[in-house]
Amino acid sequence: MTSPTTSGTRDDTATTVYQVTGMTCGHCEGAVSAEVSAIPGVTSVTAVAATGLITVVSAGPLDDAAVRAAVDEAGYELADRRI
């Protein structure tokens, strides 16, 4: 898997955007957001079913394997391409 897009901000947080396949509605957005929000260090998750993108704000860089596992647990899949 290639790395997701990540950018740091002045307050030492990281914003990472992932492509998720299979999200089609608000319920999907909620399921993915809930699972990813449970990852230690995550402070905010915004999922948009229409684009398949999730934007994750965290206290530092995230472990891609943890994000993949959380998305899998929600019943969806991280795409193999960087956005």
Order of alpha helices (4+ residues) and beta strands (2+ residues): beta-beta-alpha-beta-beta-alpha-beta
